[in-house]
Amino acid sequence: MKIVIVTGSSRGLGASTALKCAERGMGVIVTYNSNPEKADEVVSTIVEMGGKAVALKLDVADSRSFPEFRGAVQAQLKAVWGRESFDYLVNNAGYGLYAPFSTVTEEQFDGLFEVHLKGPFFLTQALLPLMEDGGHIINMTSATSRVATAGVSPYASFKGGLEVLTRYMAKEFGERRIRANSVAPGAIRTELGGGLNNDFEAMLAGQTALSRVGEPEEIGGVIASLLSEESRWINAQNIEVAGGYII
């Protein structure tokens, strides 16, 4: 059984990814920061499907906690799966912020940086010794890195940085046959940034070739497919999953 760690998987795209991976027979380590009840719900759903999953607390903004998290991962790998390693890492955890460039504070800037770029960098670094050769890393980026959208400049900038970092991961981890790709969602019906109201959703749908916003399972399904063996020759790519957003 392949084992995947999905950060920020108590809800939204992370939860959908965890469930889609479980459907493909993967064991899942679900992580949460502030909502253990939601994480437990995801784990329970996977167990009801006949799969195996555990939930662990992880604050991606606190890189000092990563060694402790790695220890918790090691303990659960041994206790639940009888293994000392895992196969896949999905760096999904994140949050949105809408603020015009002129109003962004240094605190807001630093918070987004720590979660969306610094966190994935050092978490991946901390977990690499536990990852199997031939593994796969997927970083969650965003279509806002391609299309400039007023009000999300720090978020989009760090997602763009994560896209670049993905290529460097693929380059440096290639000796271990570890692939690295990123997935860039467009407008998706989640709680990120406060969710979508009717007018905002209609505007986004009007800018998308398929005339609607996406659903979380449409992102989770792509990630699960990328992790599978049939996608083994896809590497160092940023794959936009956006229904044709502003083309």
Number of C-alpha atoms within 10 A of each C-alpha: 11 19 25 26 26 26 28 28 29 27 21 21 29 28 26 23 28 34 27 22 27 25 16 16 16 24 26 27 23 27 29 24 17 13 13 15 12 16 24 19 15 25 26 16 16 23 15 10 13 12 19 21 26 21 24 18 17 20 19 27 23 14 20 12 13 21 13 13 19 17 12 13 22 17 15 19 20 12 11 12 17 10 13 15 20 26 22 24 24 28 28 26 27 20 15 15 17 15 16 12 12 7 10 16 11 8 9 14 15 14 16 23 19 19 23 30 25 20 22 24 18 17 23 17 11 16 20 20 12 15 21 18 18 15 22 24 28 25 25 27 30 27 23 21 20 14 13 12 11 11 16 18 20 23 28 23 20 22 26 21 17 25 25 15 20 25 19 14 18 21 16 13 19 15 11 13 16 23 28 29 26 28 25 21 22 23 23 23 17 15 13 14 10 11 12 17 9 7 9 11 17 14 13 18 18 15 18 19 14 13 15 21 23 20 15 20 19 18 26 22 19 17 25 23 15 22 27 15 8 9 11 15 9 13 21 21 17 22 20 18 19 23 20 14 23 14 8
